[in-house]
Amino acid sequence: MAQTVIIEEAGGPDALRLVDRPVGDPGPGEVRIAQRACGLNFIDVYQRMGMYPLTLPHALGMEAAGVIEAVGAGVTHLKVGDRAAYAAAPPGAYAEARVMPAAQVCPLPEDISFDEAAAMMLKGLTVQYLFHRTTPLGPGDTVLFHAAAGGVGLIACQWARSEGVTLIGTAGTDEKCQLAVEHGASHCINYRRDDFAARVKELTGGAGVDVVMDAVGADTFEGSLDSLKPLGMMISFGNASGAVPPFSVGLLGQKGSLKITRPTLFTHIADHDTCQAMARQLFGKVSNGDVKIRIDQRFALADVAAAHEALEARQTTGSTILTL
Ligand SMILES: NC(=O)c1ccc[n+]([C@@H]2O[C@H](COP(=O)([O-])OP(=O)(O)OC[C@H]3O[C@@H](n4cnc5c(N)ncnc54)[C@H](OP(=O)(O)O)[C@@H]3O)[C@@H](O)[C@H]2O)c1
């Protein structure tokens, strides 16, 4: 049996229920993991509230780290006793133990703690694909990154610095802006006070940025397009403030022949070998000190509702984990 967080119906944080349920044995291609910590991500909020619908009842959580307890037939990259971590579907990571498909479960190097791994797999693999698999990006390029003091954000700030990419951040308070700059952002704009598109133009000598990485969504979408250079790339990868409203594709022409993509991590990690290679690059950045994983909030599994409330109320910075 394992304590597991489920929802029986979509709703607010009070929809989260902690239940005891059997874990079972892994089938072919699966592993059972005794989990040591799990990570909190905004996708968990979208799933809980029904914005990304699940077949109910369903367990929640997309990211965790622990020890492999049992291995199903055909699994060759993991064995019993291995340390491991993942960011993967199906939801169910908010649990003391679980069975899941092995393909996206990654062997975890000894020098990375379970807490760090639980705090970084989903966010760090996302930053990996944003910087290396979405659009050509390299030294000298400039990126605008919204919510730069958040979980994905603080990893992105450090990743950009390590790749020679200039990252202009935005965040909701001056304190958060300071944090983003301390982690590698060249500038950070308080977008609750200042017109960020106008500030981006000032900071880039009127040119605009090469790429925008926008997971705030509804509130920032138009301003993000206005922050781009002609031919620039808009990466819309989330909806923390609400879904991006429908728009005319002609807008992209009017604003300078812009490009737009709407990626998800789960497309990028669908292939086993690709997922494992992405994870190795992420682990390398953490092991060599380029990226430090900052865990600013820890909640017990039983306090998962308070963790969701804090994330939705913009009270968190860096990563949040649920301790087991
Ligand atoms: N597509 C993908 O593959 C993918 C993968 C991972 C994450 N994401 C997206 O990336 C974003 C960041 O994820 P995360 O887990 O690291 O969360 P997070 O950035 O730690 O938290 C979300 C942040 O969004 C900002 N925000 C702006 N308007 C908001 C609003 N109305 N309500 C709540 N927050 C608001 C807040 O920062 P300020 O106070 O500074 O504004 C808040 O702290 C999310 O949108 C998530 O869905 C997408």
The ligand as a MOL file (V3000), in Angstrom:
LIG
                    3D

  0  0  0     0  0            999 V3000
M  V30 BEGIN CTAB
M  V30 COUNTS 48 52 0 0 0
M  V30 BEGIN ATOM
M  V30 1 N 4.8110 23.0790 -22.2310 0
M  V30 2 C 5.6820 22.4910 -21.4510 0
M  V30 3 O 6.3760 21.5560 -21.8680 0
M  V30 4 C 5.8740 22.9650 -20.0550 0
M  V30 5 C 6.6960 22.2420 -19.1880 0
M  V30 6 C 6.9180 22.7520 -17.8950 0
M  V30 7 C 6.2990 23.9270 -17.5050 0
M  V30 8 N 5.4760 24.5640 -18.3540 0 CHG=1
M  V30 9 C 4.8250 25.8190 -17.9740 0
M  V30 10 O 5.8120 26.6970 -17.4720 0
M  V30 11 C 5.2340 27.5540 -16.5030 0
M  V30 12 C 6.0770 27.5260 -15.2470 0
M  V30 13 O 5.8890 26.2930 -14.5880 0
M  V30 14 P 6.4180 26.0940 -13.1090 0
M  V30 15 O 5.8640 24.8040 -12.6470 0
M  V30 16 O 7.8810 26.3320 -13.0710 0 CHG=-1
M  V30 17 O 5.6720 27.2650 -12.3030 0
M  V30 18 P 6.2870 28.6010 -11.6720 0
M  V30 19 O 6.9370 29.3920 -12.7700 0
M  V30 20 O 7.1090 28.2420 -10.5030 0
M  V30 21 O 4.9830 29.3270 -11.1840 0
M  V30 22 C 4.1860 30.0300 -12.0980 0
M  V30 23 C 4.5370 31.5210 -12.1200 0
M  V30 24 O 3.7990 32.1320 -13.1530 0
M  V30 25 C 3.6560 33.4950 -12.8480 0
M  V30 26 N 2.2840 33.9420 -13.0950 0
M  V30 27 C 1.9260 34.9630 -13.8890 0
M  V30 28 N 0.6180 35.1490 -13.8630 0
M  V30 29 C 0.0990 34.2310 -13.0290 0
M  V30 30 C -1.2140 33.9340 -12.5840 0
M  V30 31 N -2.2900 34.6470 -13.0050 0
M  V30 32 N -1.3870 32.9290 -11.7030 0
M  V30 33 C -0.3490 32.2130 -11.2880 0
M  V30 34 N 0.9370 32.4400 -11.6660 0
M  V30 35 C 1.1550 33.4500 -12.5320 0
M  V30 36 C 4.0250 33.6750 -11.3680 0
M  V30 37 O 5.2890 34.3230 -11.3050 0
M  V30 38 P 5.3270 35.9550 -11.1450 0
M  V30 39 O 4.7000 36.2560 -9.8100 0
M  V30 40 O 6.7580 36.2650 -11.2050 0
M  V30 41 O 4.5230 36.4980 -12.2760 0
M  V30 42 C 4.1300 32.2590 -10.8560 0
M  V30 43 O 5.0470 32.1430 -9.7980 0
M  V30 44 C 3.7820 27.0850 -16.3130 0
M  V30 45 O 2.9170 27.8490 -17.1280 0
M  V30 46 C 3.8460 25.6670 -16.8260 0
M  V30 47 O 2.6020 25.1870 -17.2640 0
M  V30 48 C 5.2430 24.1070 -19.6210 0
M  V30 END ATOM
M  V30 BEGIN BOND
M  V30 1 1 1 2
M  V30 2 2 2 3
M  V30 3 1 2 4
M  V30 4 1 4 5
M  V30 5 2 4 48
M  V30 6 2 5 6
M  V30 7 1 6 7
M  V30 8 2 7 8
M  V30 9 1 8 9
M  V30 10 1 8 48
M  V30 11 1 9 10
M  V30 12 1 9 46
M  V30 13 1 10 11
M  V30 14 1 11 12
M  V30 15 1 11 44
M  V30 16 1 12 13
M  V30 17 1 13 14
M  V30 18 2 14 15
M  V30 19 1 14 16
M  V30 20 1 14 17
M  V30 21 1 17 18
M  V30 22 2 18 19
M  V30 23 1 18 20
M  V30 24 1 18 21
M  V30 25 1 21 22
M  V30 26 1 22 23
M  V30 27 1 23 24
M  V30 28 1 23 42
M  V30 29 1 24 25
M  V30 30 1 25 26
M  V30 31 1 25 36
M  V30 32 1 26 27
M  V30 33 1 26 35
M  V30 34 2 27 28
M  V30 35 1 28 29
M  V30 36 1 29 30
M  V30 37 2 29 35
M  V30 38 1 30 31
M  V30 39 2 30 32
M  V30 40 1 32 33
M  V30 41 2 33 34
M  V30 42 1 34 35
M  V30 43 1 36 37
M  V30 44 1 36 42
M  V30 45 1 37 38
M  V30 46 2 38 39
M  V30 47 1 38 40
M  V30 48 1 38 41
M  V30 49 1 42 43
M  V30 50 1 44 45
M  V30 51 1 44 46
M  V30 52 1 46 47
M  V30 END BOND
M  V30 END CTAB
M  END
